[in-house]
Amino acid sequence: MKISLNWIKQYVDTDLPPKEVARRLTMAGSEVKGVQVIGEGWEGIVVGRITAVNPHPNADRLTLVTINLGSSEETVVCGAPNVAVDAMVAYAPVGARLINPHTGGQETLKSAKIRGVVSNGMACSEKELGISDDHTGILILPEGFEVGRLLADCLGDVIFNMDVTPNRPDCLSIIGLAREVAALTGGTVHLPDASYEETDELIDNHISIEIEAPDLCPRYCASLIKGISIGESPRWMQERLISYGMRPINNIVDITNFVMLEYGQPLHAFDYEKLAGRKIIVRRAGEGEEIVSLDGVERVLGSNMLVIADAERAVAVAGVMGGANSEVTEETTTILLESASFNPRSIHYTGRTLDMPSEACMRFERGISPELTMPAIKRATQLMAEFGGGQVVRGIVDVYPGRVEPQPVAVTTGEVKRVLGVEFSREQIEGTLTLLGFECRPGSSESEVVATTPYWRSDINIPVDLVEEVARIIGYDEIPTTMLSDPIPRQTTEPIIGLKRKLGESLTGYGFYEIISDPLVNLEILNRLYPESHSPASSPLRLANPMTIMHEYLRPNLRICVLTAMVNNRHAEGPVRLYELGKVYLPRPDDLPDEVEMLCGMLGGPRSEMSWQAKTDKAVSFDFFDAKGIVEGLLTRLGVNARYEPSTDETLHPVKQAAILVGGRQIGVVGELHPAVTEAFDIPDPVYLFEISLPELLPFTHEYRLFQQIPRFPSMLRDIALVVDAGTAYQKVVDIIEGFPLVTQVSLFDVYSGDQVPPGKKSLACRITYQLPDHTLTDEEVNKVEQQILGKLSRELGATLRS
Amino acid sequence: MREKLEELLAKARGEIAGIDDGKDLESWRIRYLGRKSELTNILRGLATLSLEERKAVGARANEVKTLLAEVLQQKTEELKRESAQQSLRVDDALLARGDVTLPGRPYPVGRLHLITQTINEMCEIFASMGFQVVEGPEVEWDYYNFAALNFPEEHPSRNDYSTFWVDWKSPNPKGPILLRAHTTSVSARVIESMEPPIRVVEPGKCYRYEAIDATHGEVFYQLDGLAVDKGITMADLKGTLYEFARRYFGEDRRVRFRCDFFPFVEPGVEMAIECIICHGEGCQLCRGEGWLEILGAGMTHPEVLRRGGIDPDVYTSFAFGIGIERMPMLRYGVDDLRLFYGNDLRFLKQF
């Protein structure tokens, strides 16, 4: 919102520099995001009047313009098409600082010979002065400025770019901001005189107003102005509108807009002659009722929207936009002026549903006091009489079914201290509130202030609202800075947070980069993870209002996001190791979805960075056992024992995948991505994945464990090479060996198939560690167990010793 | 016998002088001192000698054994010394491969995401002030995102929290279902479920229906904080936030508290820090203001406490909400929010 400081100063006197006014407003809650000084750097530029325009002797498109500056006259060379004798212009002498319209930069004006004629200074365009981007001609000033006066004194202004918070509709007006400035500077606000002459006719003879929906319209005021002639509004009013960023239209529309900006009360002018039955009815729209709004668009209304209707049809969407059927036009002579109060929720709903944001809507939906309707309609009526050439019919119709007596709010010095942590005296509190327009009286106790809220402050309802008023006007800087002094509450740690930290520590140690992805995904891309069924087992949650179909569904798994990141990094050199720890969202009937914390990691590319120590130049790629090794490392670090079994995850290579089992439950999966999947994602090389559900893993990660004595007696190592069927799982071999006493560890150090073993067989070379806590083992003891192991392996798996 | 012994001693001494590696020395040891050595044979043969001879030869044989052992010991040490010297000697091979400026064997390096690092750092700062980390759902009831936080329905205060709605029906009166627009929803749940005294911070993902650009994303992270107890004041809020800013942005960074509006607090606060580039002089980053807004806060609105079952006449409370991306953006000069969730290794490897 662009606010002219000159305009504010029309209602409140302040000598503070603009930046200080801006700072105080900002600190008190109405943020000034930018301060634009119009006229900054206009040193030496003065108002002049053109006294002669002569042709340039050497150029057809240039003229020699003589400008009267009061005490002197200068002749300049000018290329603008709009020079004319008697026009008021801005004259810049040599040495003035102007904006170069071609480069946008500031330059010092030099004396120049243009086509053989010396130009002593120049007449400026709006662009050269930095007022606007207009460079089609020179700036022609309105009449009334004194010749020779500094331009900065005539046109200079300071524009605040403001952000007003939604609780302060009163600050969406110049007078509201003037009240803030007054409270922050100790000044007083003077309102414009809004008195006018009235005719002898009574308004009640010309219009009747009926509110059928008082819940949505607490007050409706109307005045009637006859004999209007539509024309331009006065220049000063147009300038005020332009300073805010509004386009002047005609005197009537401009006055309604001007008063809206001045007071904050939206107004609407109807062409009285177009209203059927001399009637205004404020009612709910019929379901499907249609109206063509002022912008020419046909709108279909619903029964929870409010319309202003005449005896026959809707003539406006209340508080949102007028109807074309009652619009003020060139021919209009009688105006029915509306100043009403509407239910803010209803206006918000209507504006949002019809997608018709407007200045009026923005004010109504923030909740304007019904009390504002009367001062605003008087001011606008006065201006219409003065600048519309009209006569005002006696009286203002005022239908006010929603009158509410203001409820005073009480606050004590104790409450102020309880919230702010600092003591303010009753006098300080009262003084501050009085500055803001509250009427204060003593309460039931010495420390209590009872404040009646001024009508324009719809945001004050409870004592703490008054506390904020005191704090923000006195200044938050006055509140001390202390540390919490109450005892630290009892802490309980969510175990999953600790688990996430540990996983992150391990994975980054293994060379993984953590990624974080947008959990909103595209369904078609998601379906590429399922080369057989072409869709996930249960359909993911969909957004009702996605920004784009690329982000339409909540991810049902994490692998889609990690894989997307692998795709994005497929041109990276060296190994790519990525993981994400994040939620997946699984729908539950009638409830919020189950948000499951997952870990998903992926690896691709060469196993290590290029190195001069590598035996060959050809880098070795990751394989399944890299991914599995990482899972084993992660789980070992957490003290979790896992088993691995072949699994059937559709996204993974049918053979190169395993379920991760802990305590008999599957907590995750590890494997190579199905070649059809990597192809669908346009990744040339294999990608390996591991995925673990944190809630499934968590119960097995308890840190509690018992200390084991460090063995005092030496262990004995024996290597055996077993020949088994190629299809026999190593896990079965280990299970048998580890089932024997004395055996403390089994390590596999070679797997072989080929010429040295019979076809269909493989050789597994294992190192078995034997140990007892109470004595050093003898060969005989170990031999005995080893024989038993071999016997059982032979019986159950048909294993033989490799010769 | 005696001559044989002397001969043996001389021969052994002669041979060992020429030995220059450990393997030869070991075969020397076996030859002269081993179980099957000549000396052992002589010692074993003593039994066949007369008592006198046995005494004389035996004594000398043991002397010879000791002498040989001494020689062996000397030679062993000599070889060890030589080998140590050898390993320090520089030759061409060592010059080539022993160049200490050659790169080391690469060990993999990984990192936590910058957002995770930031959350961890922030949580540590608040933990040291007694705040406990809690988490809550991202897919949330309308109630905890809005109504419980004193956002009236059809109110423009909701306009800044443009919401993604989830296409999922539920008869729950707390519905409909949405993607939370701020982590303040977790505060609403905490107020409802925990007993005072409370001090928590709530980091997490949030979602807003906003076109994605350099400073807006449909996904972003927030960290909300909440303290509830008897006697908590706005001075405590200022102190807590000041301490946070001091520790995250540096010792002498000035901060500014100004009035702002959020439906769930009263009085409302916005905190800014002195611009990290211009130190308050005014520059492009701070749009000439000298200050950078970093968070919103305030004293929890009595209505919010009441709806959560906490008596606002007994307890006071403060709350704050910090946009997490903004912290590293300011600290490291990251100029585009999209970099955080683009997962480009060239970005990830920098932090």
Interface residues (C-beta under 8 A of the other chain):
Chain A: T26 M27 A28 G29 E31 K33 G34 T165 P166 N167 R168 P344 R345 S346 H348 Y349 R352 M362 E365 R366 K417 R418 V419 L420 G421 V422 I462 V464 D465 V467 E468 A471 R472 Y476 D477 I479 P480 T481 T482 M483 L484 S485 D486 P487 I488 P489 Q491 T492 T493 E494 I497 R501 G504 L507 T508 G509 Y510 G511 F512 Y513 E514 I515 I516 S517 D518 P519 L520 L541 R542 L543 A544 N545 P546 M547 H551 L554 T564 A565 N568 N569 A572 P575 V576 R577 L578 K583 Y585 P587 D590 D591 L592 P593 E595 S608 E609 S611 W612 Q613
Chain B: L102 P103 R105 P106 Y107 P108 V109 G110 R111 L112 H113 I115 T116 N120 M129 G130 Q132 V133 V134 E135 P137 E138 V139 E140 W141 P152 E153 E154 H155 P156 S157 N159 D160 F164 W165 V166 D167 W168 K169 S170 P171 N172 I177 L179 P196 P197 I198 R199 K205 Y207 Y209 E210 A211 I212 G217 E218 V219 A227 D229 K230 G231 I232 T233 M234 A235 D236 K238 G239 T240 Y242 E243 F257 R258 C259 D260 F261 P263 E266 P267 G268 V269 R287 G288 E289 M299 H301 P302 T316 F340 Y341 G342 N343 D344 L345 R346 L348 K349
